[in-house]
Each structure stands twice: as structure tokens, then as C-alpha cells.
Amino acid sequence: MSEHENERRLLTEHQARAAARERRKRLLQVVLGGVAVTSVLVAGIVVAFSRSGGQGFAEDTYDGPLAPTTREQYGAVAMARPGVTTPVLDLYEDFQCPMCRTVETRVGGTIKRLAAEGRVKVVYRPFQLFQQDPLMSNSRRAANAAACLPVDRWVRYHDRLFAEQPAEGDVGFTTENLIKYAAELGVTDPAFAACVHDAQRIDLVEKASAQAGRSGVDSTPYLALNGRKVDDDVLRSPDELTKAVAQAGGGPAPAPGPRSRDTAAGDAAAETARTASWTR
């Protein structure tokens, strides 16, 4: 092999390695406040966990009246009955996060019910976690739209966004759809449409993301009771979440109900997925 051919071979190998590193970087790195916090392996497990969760668990629904909602700093939305200030359940979420959607499916109804019963003050804290497109742009558009929305329709819009979550790798949460989802909830003010089109609340999204980093949020979903992170096991069961809220000062916990075989199977699948992500 000539010297020139050898140089070309080395250059090609170098370029291939560089391209591979860049692909790994794009896939592996999800950045929160400049710190890498997860990997493509975990993301893959999360997706599998999300899909299996929908099959092994009945959806946790709540059709009763919602507790009143108010805006808080950085676009957060509090949901609580008047006078209820503790315990506080903070939910840090990214609308593009598959596991956030799974948690909403499993315990979202219980969260709303506990707030409506006056047992807890819920604070939804949506922010942008993902830093690579199309996930990043999807996340930013959805979070901006949520920040634009009138607060009295916010919780139902929050639920709709998770129901319409794009598949990972797909472009979604288009401005047209974000406006349509709101219109179907009765929000037809042109000011909202302009806010979505022009990304008028994106500064709040960025501030919310920075605040999440300062609060030690290192993944999504991240739920905290009175400032303390909720264990993963609590997020898999309405009964466990209700018990945790009661132990945090939010009223008595009900007696646990019987577990179905489907629920037990779903718990086992979830634990397998989590364990795999922790041990690799």
C-alpha cells in the first residue's frame, strides 16, 4: 500500500470514528442545565417501559371536578383547594418524555383526585429537557403553548398534550395542532393562537428549565413531595401514591385494595426495566 493510500485509509477511519462519536453524542446525551443525565440505553428502556405500561395497567382516570388552578413562577401551575398549602407535590415534566406519559396514565387521575379532595397541593412544572431535534423543538413548542394557555383550562390541556405525544424521532406538536387542541377545550382567543405561533412564552420555558436544574432535577418524570423525590415504586400505583401523600401530611391513606394479575405482571415488567437501566 502506498503512503498516499495509507493516509487516505487513516483519514477515512478517523472520519468514521468521528461520525460514530457524533451519532453516539446525539443519541446518548440529554442535557439538563448543561449536565448529561441519561443515555440512549435508558431511553430505549423507557420507551419499552412506557409501551408495556399501557398494556399491563388500567388507565388511572378521574372524571370529577378539578381543584382550582393558579399560575406560579416560571410558568408552573398549582392545583389545590383554597387554603391547602401542604403537602406539596411537585411534578417536573417534559411533554415529549415517554415516561412522563406513562406516569400520567398510571397515577394522573389519583393526583387530580387527591388535589380535589384537599389532600395535597399539586404543582405542575413543565420544562424542556431534551436538547436534540426533533425532541427539543417538540418539547419547546408544547411547553410554550401550555404557558400561553388560560390557567382554568390548563390541566385538561396538559392531559391532551400527553395523549397526543409524538413518537420519539417524529416531528410533532405542530403549532396548528397545539391551537386545535386548545380550541377543542373552548380556547379560541386569537391572542392564544398568536402566543403559540410567535413562541411568546419561550422565555418562561427556558427559565423553568434552569429552575429545574437548580432544584436538582436530573431526569423526567421527577416528582417530589415536600421537596423530597418520590420513589419510583410510588409512581406505579395509585394506592402507593395515596399512601405517600397521607404520610406527608395529606390525610389518611385508604386500605390497600386487591391487586389484579395484570397489575402484578405490569409491576414485574416495570421493575425489570428499571433494574436493567440501573445496572448497566
Rosetta silent file (secondary structure, phi, psi, omega in degrees, C-alpha in Angstrom):
SEQUENCE: MSEHENERRLLTEHQARAAARERRKRLLQVVLGGVAVTSVLVAGIVVAFSRSGGQGFAEDTYDGPLAPTTREQYGAVAMARPGVTTPVLDLYEDFQCPMCRTVETRVGGTIKRLAAEGRVKVVYRPFQLFQQDPLMSNSRRAANAAACLPVDRWVRYHDRLFAEQPAEGDVGFTTENLIKYAAELGVTDPAFAACVHDAQRIDLVEKASAQAGRSGVDSTPYLALNGRKVDDDVLRSPDELTKAVAQAGGGPAPAPGPRSRDTAAGDAAAETARTASWTR
SCORE:     score description
SCORE:     0.000 S_00000001
   1 L     0.000  132.025 -178.526    0.000    0.000    0.000 S_00000001
   2 L   -72.711  162.927  178.820    1.399    3.410   -0.973 S_00000001
   3 H   -60.970  -39.886  179.790    1.921    6.166    1.550 S_00000001
   4 H   -63.913  -43.299  179.059   -0.847    8.183   -0.098 S_00000001
   5 H   -65.060  -37.809  178.915   -3.295    5.274    0.087 S_00000001
   6 H   -64.439  -41.453  178.373   -2.369    4.679    3.708 S_00000001
   7 H   -62.886  -41.775  178.968   -3.055    8.324    4.553 S_00000001
   8 H   -63.943  -39.440  179.058   -6.425    8.125    2.825 S_00000001
   9 H   -63.911  -44.717  179.588   -7.278    4.951    4.747 S_00000001
  10 H   -63.304  -39.578  179.173   -6.326    6.558    8.061 S_00000001
  11 H   -64.517  -42.652  179.300   -8.340    9.653    7.202 S_00000001
  12 H   -62.221  -43.003  178.510  -11.373    7.549    6.314 S_00000001
  13 H   -63.757  -41.544  179.301  -11.086    5.610    9.571 S_00000001
  14 H   -62.276  -44.669  179.717  -10.724    8.848   11.521 S_00000001
  15 H   -63.806  -38.865  178.922  -13.796   10.320    9.839 S_00000001
  16 H   -64.156  -42.649  178.591  -15.783    7.153   10.519 S_00000001
  17 H   -64.937  -40.500  179.396  -14.809    7.237   14.200 S_00000001
  18 H   -63.578  -42.279  178.671  -15.699   10.929   14.417 S_00000001
  19 H   -64.031  -39.964  178.750  -19.063   10.301   12.783 S_00000001
  20 H   -64.592  -41.255  178.102  -19.739    7.427   15.170 S_00000001
  21 H   -61.600  -41.642 -179.573  -18.835    9.617   18.149 S_00000001
  22 H   -65.064  -39.699  177.400  -21.195   12.310   16.912 S_00000001
  23 H   -63.654  -43.279  178.535  -24.006    9.797   16.478 S_00000001
  24 H   -63.310  -39.716 -179.962  -23.421    8.481   19.990 S_00000001
  25 H   -61.353  -44.395 -179.150  -23.320   12.019   21.295 S_00000001
  26 H   -65.136  -38.445 -176.549  -26.626   12.852   19.662 S_00000001
  27 H   -81.104  -37.744 -172.878  -28.250    9.681   20.914 S_00000001
  28 H   -83.828  -28.334 -166.999  -26.701    9.414   24.348 S_00000001
  29 L   -97.331  114.667  168.651  -26.714   12.985   25.524 S_00000001
  30 L  -116.351  120.684 -167.712  -29.786   14.534   27.018 S_00000001
  31 E  -108.807  133.002  173.721  -28.724   17.712   28.730 S_00000001
  32 E  -122.811  109.587 -177.869  -30.332   19.460   31.663 S_00000001
  33 L    61.983   30.214  176.952  -28.636   22.715   32.518 S_00000001
  34 L    87.394    3.588 -178.223  -25.530   21.593   30.685 S_00000001
  35 E  -115.000  127.856  178.929  -25.145   18.267   32.518 S_00000001
  36 E   -70.039  133.402 -173.587  -25.622   14.916   30.745 S_00000001
  37 L  -129.661   -4.899 -179.049  -28.189   12.892   32.635 S_00000001
  38 L  -155.760 -175.937 -176.622  -29.288    9.861   30.631 S_00000001
  39 L  -143.569  168.674  179.560  -28.427    7.613   27.705 S_00000001
  40 H   -64.803  -30.820  177.810  -29.911    6.009   24.653 S_00000001
  41 H   -62.907  -48.532  178.747  -29.998    2.695   26.528 S_00000001
  42 H   -63.071  -40.863  179.431  -32.119    4.193   29.267 S_00000001
  43 H   -59.485  -42.013  179.111  -34.233    5.978   26.657 S_00000001
  44 H   -64.026  -40.641  178.240  -34.866    2.670   24.921 S_00000001
  45 H   -65.550  -38.876  178.837  -35.836    1.036   28.180 S_00000001
  46 H   -61.148  -42.957  179.386  -38.108    3.970   28.968 S_00000001
  47 H   -62.134  -46.312  179.022  -39.883    3.549   25.643 S_00000001
  48 H   -62.290  -41.375  178.744  -40.332   -0.182   26.237 S_00000001
  49 H   -61.637  -43.470  179.872  -41.481    0.516   29.791 S_00000001
  50 H   -60.577  -45.667 -177.760  -43.938    3.088   28.504 S_00000001
  51 H   -68.264  -41.856 -179.199  -45.437    0.712   25.967 S_00000001
  52 H   -68.133  -31.454 -179.483  -45.676   -2.221   28.344 S_00000001
  53 H   -62.465  -36.954  179.819  -47.214    0.013   30.986 S_00000001
  54 H   -65.841  -25.127 -177.734  -50.169    0.779   28.780 S_00000001
  55 H   -90.229  -34.363 -173.581  -50.864   -2.932   28.414 S_00000001
  56 H   -90.942   -8.338 -175.183  -50.288   -4.113   31.984 S_00000001
  57 L  -130.300  140.158  171.342  -52.109   -1.333   33.820 S_00000001
  58 L   -72.583  143.731  179.427  -55.591    0.090   33.658 S_00000001
  59 L   -65.657  134.724 -179.388  -55.569    3.816   32.964 S_00000001
  60 L   -87.917  100.787 -175.195  -55.947    5.841   36.155 S_00000001
  61 L  -108.918  157.102  174.530  -58.782    8.229   35.339 S_00000001
  62 L  -144.246  120.674 -176.033  -60.606   10.911   37.307 S_00000001
  63 L  -110.133    6.149 -179.130  -63.778   12.491   35.945 S_00000001
  64 L   -80.535 -178.146  178.749  -64.762   14.627   38.930 S_00000001
  65 L   -67.181  144.839  179.201  -64.362   18.376   39.365 S_00000001
  66 L   -88.344  151.018  171.186  -60.812   19.675   39.452 S_00000001
  67 L   -66.304  153.545  179.259  -59.346   21.759   42.231 S_00000001
  68 L   -59.047  150.010 -179.785  -58.823   25.427   41.279 S_00000001
  69 E  -117.617  145.575  177.656  -55.651   26.250   39.360 S_00000001
  70 E  -139.546  153.019  176.353  -53.364   29.267   39.644 S_00000001
  71 E   -80.473  142.740  173.244  -50.188   30.376   37.912 S_00000001
  72 L  -124.944 -174.234 -175.393  -46.918   30.294   39.797 S_00000001
  73 H   -62.676  147.771  175.467  -43.368   31.350   38.969 S_00000001
  74 H    62.625   30.197  176.720  -41.691   30.163   35.751 S_00000001
  75 H    79.496    4.552  177.620  -44.949   29.039   34.165 S_00000001
  76 L   -67.270  155.135  179.295  -45.744   26.471   36.857 S_00000001
  77 E  -127.446  121.811  178.322  -49.407   25.742   37.553 S_00000001
  78 E   -95.095  141.043  177.691  -50.687   24.979   41.052 S_00000001
  79 E  -128.397  111.985 -176.850  -53.824   22.908   41.578 S_00000001
  80 L  -163.233  151.341  172.368  -55.273   22.970   45.090 S_00000001
  81 L   -70.597  152.503 -179.955  -58.410   23.690   47.048 S_00000001
  82 L   -54.506  133.056  178.423  -58.475   27.091   48.772 S_00000001
  83 L    88.451  -11.377  179.721  -56.385   27.086   51.917 S_00000001
  84 L   -86.499  114.462 -179.321  -54.478   23.902   51.073 S_00000001
  85 L  -121.039  -10.092 -179.671  -50.773   24.693   51.153 S_00000001
  86 L  -154.760  152.423   -8.520  -49.262   21.390   52.267 S_00000001
  87 L   -67.492  162.807 -179.816  -48.184   18.764   51.462 S_00000001
  88 E  -111.738  126.532  175.738  -46.859   19.922   48.101 S_00000001
  89 E  -109.444  107.920  178.131  -46.466   17.503   45.210 S_00000001
  90 E   -92.012  132.539  177.473  -44.203   18.960   42.507 S_00000001
  91 E  -118.731  107.496  174.476  -44.305   17.327   39.066 S_00000001
  92 E   -91.614  119.959 -172.655  -41.385   18.144   36.769 S_00000001
  93 E  -138.236  151.003  167.246  -42.367   17.006   33.289 S_00000001
  94 L  -117.893  126.517 -175.656  -41.396   17.296   29.653 S_00000001
  95 L   -63.017  -15.763  178.425  -44.373   16.856   27.328 S_00000001
  96 L   -93.953   -4.135 -175.025  -42.142   14.859   24.966 S_00000001
  97 L   -78.684  117.984 -178.912  -40.958   12.470   27.716 S_00000001
  98 H   -60.918  -39.588 -179.361  -42.387    8.932   27.218 S_00000001
  99 H   -67.556  -32.000  176.217  -42.070    8.017   30.895 S_00000001
 100 H   -61.647  -40.680  177.429  -43.953   11.183   31.875 S_00000001
 101 H   -64.090  -40.074  178.847  -46.817    9.982   29.727 S_00000001
 102 H   -62.981  -44.682  179.162  -46.654    6.567   31.400 S_00000001
 103 H   -63.880  -40.205  176.782  -46.787    8.097   34.876 S_00000001
 104 H   -60.317  -39.964  179.042  -49.720   10.270   33.826 S_00000001
 105 H   -65.757  -37.490 -173.256  -51.505    7.130   32.621 S_00000001
 106 H   -83.061  -39.641 -173.919  -50.813    5.249   35.850 S_00000001
 107 H  -132.348    5.482 -177.577  -51.395    7.853   38.567 S_00000001
 108 H   -60.622  -39.252  178.246  -52.585   11.041   36.855 S_00000001
 109 H   -65.177  -39.602  178.701  -56.178   10.511   37.905 S_00000001
 110 H   -65.158  -39.247  177.155  -55.173    9.943   41.512 S_00000001
 111 H   -58.377  -45.422  179.896  -53.126   13.147   41.510 S_00000001
 112 H   -66.405  -41.426 -179.195  -56.189   15.115   40.393 S_00000001
 113 H   -63.981  -44.146 -179.745  -58.461   13.357   42.878 S_00000001
 114 H   -62.225  -38.510  177.169  -56.153   13.999   45.828 S_00000001
 115 H   -66.990  -42.046 -179.536  -55.986   17.687   44.927 S_00000001
 116 H   -65.116  -31.399  178.822  -59.772   17.876   44.544 S_00000001
 117 L   -81.870   -3.598  179.187  -60.215   16.250   47.959 S_00000001
 118 L    80.110   18.087 -177.753  -57.932   18.822   49.547 S_00000001
 119 L   -88.013  -16.926 -175.091  -55.266   16.293   50.486 S_00000001
 120 L  -157.996  150.661  168.878  -52.395   17.856   48.537 S_00000001
 121 E   -98.461  118.800 -179.683  -51.305   20.934   46.634 S_00000001
 122 E   -97.938  133.731  176.038  -50.133   19.831   43.201 S_00000001
 123 E  -124.860  110.237  175.769  -47.682   21.982   41.261 S_00000001
 124 E   -81.399  130.031 -177.348  -47.122   21.078   37.616 S_00000001
 125 E  -128.093   73.924  178.331  -43.701   22.254   36.429 S_00000001
 126 E   -69.454  143.709  177.643  -43.338   21.608   32.688 S_00000001
 127 L  -155.432  175.209  179.790  -39.950   22.367   31.184 S_00000001
 128 L   -98.927  116.108  177.274  -37.705   21.454   28.264 S_00000001
 129 L   -95.634  -47.792 -171.038  -35.380   18.542   28.954 S_00000001
 130 L   -72.482  145.570 -175.965  -34.356   17.332   25.509 S_00000001
 131 L  -121.881    5.281  178.633  -31.590   19.097   23.598 S_00000001
 132 L  -124.781  135.749  178.332  -31.605   17.306   20.237 S_00000001
 133 L   -73.721  151.695    5.630  -34.190   17.697   17.493 S_00000001
 134 L   -84.605   -4.264 -177.740  -36.862   16.763   16.821 S_00000001
 135 H   -58.729  -44.005 -176.274  -37.390   16.097   20.556 S_00000001
 136 H   -61.273  -50.339 -177.750  -36.145   19.547   21.582 S_00000001
 137 H   -66.371  -39.339  175.078  -38.379   21.514   19.221 S_00000001
 138 H   -56.979  -48.548 -178.204  -41.389   19.331   20.020 S_00000001
 139 H   -61.184  -45.300 -177.777  -40.802   19.918   23.718 S_00000001
 140 H   -65.301  -42.952 -179.870  -40.340   23.679   23.343 S_00000001
 141 H   -63.289  -43.640 -178.904  -43.472   24.155   21.246 S_00000001
 142 H   -66.396  -44.402 -179.159  -45.625   22.161   23.663 S_00000001
 143 H   -66.007  -38.807  176.920  -44.259   23.871   26.771 S_00000001
 144 H   -62.492  -45.374  179.732  -44.668   27.302   25.192 S_00000001
 145 H   -61.138  -41.537  178.243  -48.280   26.525   24.254 S_00000001
 146 H   -62.411  -37.097  178.546  -49.008   25.336   27.786 S_00000001
 147 H   -70.479  -25.501  178.573  -47.564   28.580   29.136 S_00000001
 148 H   -78.331  -23.686 -168.214  -49.812   30.542   26.756 S_00000001
 149 L   -73.914  141.548  172.319  -52.997   28.748   27.795 S_00000001
 150 L   -55.799  138.749 -169.521  -55.532   30.263   30.233 S_00000001
 151 H   -67.056  -25.350 -177.970  -54.953   28.609   33.566 S_00000001
 152 H   -72.176  -14.281  176.392  -58.553   27.452   34.028 S_00000001
 153 H  -109.711    5.789 -167.031  -58.178   25.084   31.055 S_00000001
 154 H   -66.054  -44.897 -173.579  -54.586   24.164   31.742 S_00000001
 155 H   -64.847  -41.492  178.613  -54.904   20.732   33.374 S_00000001
 156 H   -67.262  -34.667  176.835  -57.104   19.314   30.622 S_00000001
 157 H   -67.421  -41.518  174.869  -54.725   20.723   28.023 S_00000001
 158 H   -53.053  -47.307 -179.681  -51.820   19.119   29.894 S_00000001
 159 H   -65.063  -38.588 -179.430  -53.605   15.769   29.635 S_00000001
 160 H   -65.931  -39.921  179.630  -54.310   16.263   25.934 S_00000001
 161 H   -60.577  -43.230  177.944  -50.663   17.002   25.191 S_00000001
 162 H   -66.991  -36.090  178.216  -49.587   13.726   26.757 S_00000001
 163 H   -64.651  -29.852 -177.487  -52.345   11.893   24.899 S_00000001
 164 L  -101.467   14.495 -174.966  -51.048   13.339   21.614 S_00000001
 165 L   -55.374  127.794  177.711  -47.344   12.886   22.392 S_00000001
 166 L   -66.954  151.100  173.125  -45.332   12.275   19.193 S_00000001
 167 L   -64.880  149.005  179.018  -43.324    9.098   18.903 S_00000001
 168 L   -59.130  132.254 -179.055  -39.628    9.569   19.611 S_00000001
 169 L    95.483  -11.988  179.584  -37.880   10.691   16.454 S_00000001
 170 L   -97.847  146.390  171.182  -41.037   12.154   14.909 S_00000001
 171 L   -78.847  131.126 -178.824  -41.767   15.833   14.409 S_00000001
 172 L  -155.272 -167.779 -175.493  -44.949   16.698   16.291 S_00000001
 173 L    50.194   50.336  177.848  -46.771   19.222   18.446 S_00000001
 174 L   -65.974  156.388 -179.958  -47.179   21.472   15.419 S_00000001
 175 H   -59.819  -38.253 -179.882  -48.484   24.968   16.076 S_00000001
 176 H   -62.048  -44.172  179.803  -51.661   24.125   14.173 S_00000001
 177 H   -69.634  -38.862  179.190  -52.362   21.098   16.348 S_00000001
 178 H   -61.319  -37.988  176.837  -51.485   22.906   19.563 S_00000001
 179 H   -70.777  -39.531  179.555  -54.027   25.588   18.668 S_00000001
 180 H   -63.427  -43.994  179.720  -56.595   22.955   17.655 S_00000001
 181 H   -58.388  -40.936  179.643  -56.270   21.073   20.956 S_00000001
 182 H   -67.785  -40.997  179.759  -56.970   24.304   22.838 S_00000001
 183 H   -60.452  -36.074  179.509  -59.935   25.180   20.614 S_00000001
 184 L   -69.930  -14.532  173.953  -61.469   21.801   21.413 S_00000001
 185 L   -99.411    5.790  177.499  -61.309   22.821   25.076 S_00000001
 186 L    95.148    7.074  179.660  -63.043   26.113   24.306 S_00000001
 187 L   -95.855  102.703 -177.470  -59.964   28.346   23.985 S_00000001
 188 L  -121.624    9.483  179.935  -60.490   30.322   20.773 S_00000001
 189 L   -62.377  126.146  177.591  -58.950   33.673   21.706 S_00000001
 190 H   -57.613  -25.657  179.434  -56.730   34.900   18.841 S_00000001
 191 H   -63.933  -35.090  177.266  -54.243   36.040   21.474 S_00000001
 192 H   -66.637  -45.560  179.410  -53.585   32.413   22.375 S_00000001
 193 H   -59.310  -41.382  178.727  -53.003   31.470   18.741 S_00000001
 194 H   -65.317  -38.003  179.503  -50.581   34.376   18.359 S_00000001
 195 H   -63.304  -38.405  178.727  -48.777   33.338   21.533 S_00000001
 196 H   -71.733  -48.455 -177.943  -48.292   29.844   20.132 S_00000001
 197 H   -59.012  -41.637 -173.258  -47.295   30.973   16.633 S_00000001
 198 L   -96.743    5.784 -179.766  -44.786   33.526   17.911 S_00000001
 199 L    50.518   49.846 -172.971  -43.450   31.463   20.840 S_00000001
 200 L   -72.596  -14.663 -179.324  -44.232   34.367   23.142 S_00000001
 201 L  -112.775   16.994 -176.940  -43.690   32.371   26.351 S_00000001
 202 H   -65.040  -25.697  176.700  -40.489   30.596   25.387 S_00000001
 203 H   -64.228  -35.977  176.714  -38.605   32.724   27.916 S_00000001
 204 H   -66.958  -37.961  177.754  -40.700   31.113   30.660 S_00000001
 205 H   -61.044  -44.179 -179.679  -39.867   27.676   29.286 S_00000001
 206 H   -66.991  -38.775  177.262  -36.157   28.479   29.449 S_00000001
 207 H   -67.137  -38.095  177.565  -36.467   29.866   32.972 S_00000001
 208 H   -63.605  -38.783  179.062  -38.409   26.774   34.039 S_00000001
 209 H   -65.467  -42.198  178.236  -35.657   24.557   32.636 S_00000001
 210 H   -65.252  -39.652  179.595  -32.995   26.496   34.525 S_00000001
 211 H   -65.299  -38.077  177.231  -35.056   26.336   37.714 S_00000001
 212 H   -60.747  -42.493  177.857  -35.432   22.568   37.354 S_00000001
 213 H   -62.274  -42.939  178.953  -31.662   22.254   37.142 S_00000001
 214 H   -64.315  -28.534 -179.076  -31.185   24.389   40.253 S_00000001
 215 L   -82.959   -0.421  177.944  -33.698   22.188   42.080 S_00000001
 216 L    86.562   13.134  178.641  -31.635   19.080   41.370 S_00000001
 217 L   -69.881  121.424 -174.818  -33.964   17.581   38.779 S_00000001
 218 L  -119.692    6.639  179.910  -31.836   15.052   36.915 S_00000001
 219 L  -170.320  170.188  171.756  -34.445   13.156   34.880 S_00000001
 220 L  -131.552  146.910   -3.293  -38.103   13.138   33.968 S_00000001
 221 L   -73.770  152.601  178.817  -40.580   12.469   35.305 S_00000001
 222 E  -131.458  109.076  178.863  -39.378   13.853   38.626 S_00000001
 223 E  -110.419  138.523 -179.065  -41.980   14.035   41.378 S_00000001
 224 E  -133.506  134.885  174.464  -41.234   15.452   44.808 S_00000001
 225 E  -105.335  118.390 -177.181  -43.323   15.508   47.982 S_00000001
 226 L    51.494   39.723  175.908  -42.439   18.454   50.203 S_00000001
 227 L    85.261   -2.506 -178.485  -39.182   18.789   48.278 S_00000001
 228 E  -108.152  129.575 -176.184  -38.163   15.142   48.574 S_00000001
 229 E   -59.156  135.630  178.667  -38.029   12.974   45.449 S_00000001
 230 L   -80.036  135.380  178.990  -40.761   10.352   45.276 S_00000001
 231 L   -63.711  150.692 -179.808  -39.544    6.769   44.911 S_00000001
 232 H   -57.932  -37.980 -177.864  -40.161    5.063   41.588 S_00000001
 233 H   -59.192  -33.921 -178.659  -42.349    2.408   43.221 S_00000001
 234 H   -65.206  -31.124 -175.924  -44.814    5.093   44.314 S_00000001
 235 H   -77.991   -5.575 -178.239  -45.303    6.179   40.706 S_00000001
 236 H   -96.729   -5.567 -171.187  -46.517    2.734   39.650 S_00000001
 237 L  -145.789  125.479  173.445  -49.547    2.519   41.913 S_00000001
 238 H   -56.566  -39.037  179.006  -52.429    4.860   42.825 S_00000001
 239 H   -62.977  -43.128 -179.075  -52.569    3.192   46.244 S_00000001
 240 H   -66.970  -38.314  178.361  -48.866    3.798   46.873 S_00000001
 241 H   -66.781  -42.523  177.947  -49.115    7.428   45.801 S_00000001
 242 H   -60.958  -41.440  178.324  -52.146    7.985   48.017 S_00000001
 243 H   -63.785  -42.732 -179.559  -50.272    6.424   50.928 S_00000001
 244 H   -63.731  -40.307  178.048  -47.211    8.600   50.311 S_00000001
 245 H   -64.810  -41.401  178.103  -49.336   11.761   50.269 S_00000001
 246 H   -61.913  -43.310  179.879  -51.016   10.704   53.518 S_00000001
 247 H   -66.585  -24.511  178.106  -47.649   10.073   55.156 S_00000001
 248 L   -84.950    0.992  177.305  -46.540   13.528   54.020 S_00000001
 249 L   109.469   14.671 -175.590  -49.459   15.070   55.891 S_00000001
 250 L  -105.102   42.863  176.475  -52.232   14.827   53.340 S_00000001
 251 L    91.474  171.881 -176.470  -54.915   12.867   55.183 S_00000001
 252 L   -71.618  145.620  175.451  -55.377    9.168   55.932 S_00000001
 253 L   -85.357  135.048  178.152  -54.288    6.551   53.463 S_00000001
 254 L   -71.265  159.661  175.962  -57.064    4.147   52.412 S_00000001
 255 L   -63.017  140.037 -179.441  -56.719    0.441   52.964 S_00000001
 256 L   -64.973  140.718  178.255  -54.940   -1.167   50.017 S_00000001
 257 L   -88.475  170.748  178.113  -57.206   -2.868   47.513 S_00000001
 258 L   -67.301  145.008  179.097  -56.650   -6.275   45.915 S_00000001
 259 L   -95.925  131.662  177.174  -54.070   -6.398   43.127 S_00000001
 260 L   -78.490  163.064  177.116  -55.073   -7.914   39.835 S_00000001
 261 H   -63.888  -36.067  178.491  -52.836  -10.339   37.976 S_00000001
 262 H   -63.054  -42.305  179.487  -52.456   -7.755   35.202 S_00000001
 263 H   -64.587  -43.940  179.216  -51.287   -5.151   37.697 S_00000001
 264 H   -62.238  -41.207  179.145  -48.824   -7.557   39.283 S_00000001
 265 H   -64.801  -39.240  178.333  -47.482   -8.523   35.866 S_00000001
 266 H   -65.254  -40.092  176.632  -47.108   -4.877   34.952 S_00000001
 267 H   -59.666  -43.084 -179.029  -45.235   -4.187   38.175 S_00000001
 268 H   -64.230  -42.127  179.016  -42.835   -7.020   37.424 S_00000001
 269 H   -64.555  -40.469  179.670  -42.199   -5.761   33.895 S_00000001
 270 H   -64.821  -42.024 -179.425  -41.623   -2.251   35.176 S_00000001
 271 H   -64.956  -38.564  177.554  -39.200   -3.431   37.815 S_00000001
 272 H   -61.241  -43.388  179.904  -37.255   -5.432   35.233 S_00000001
 273 H   -64.075  -46.412 -179.492  -36.944   -2.370   33.017 S_00000001
 274 H   -62.814  -45.907 -178.773  -35.827   -0.122   35.858 S_00000001
 275 H   -59.667  -41.517  178.920  -33.341   -2.657   37.186 S_00000001
 276 H   -60.512  -40.266 -178.216  -31.799   -3.053   33.741 S_00000001
 277 H   -70.686  -30.830 -178.712  -31.297    0.696   33.453 S_00000001
 278 H   -77.603  -27.593 -171.268  -29.669    0.950   36.871 S_00000001
 279 L   -99.124    6.626 -179.377  -27.232   -1.917   36.388 S_00000001
 280 L  -108.833    0.000    0.000  -25.776   -1.004   33.002 S_00000001
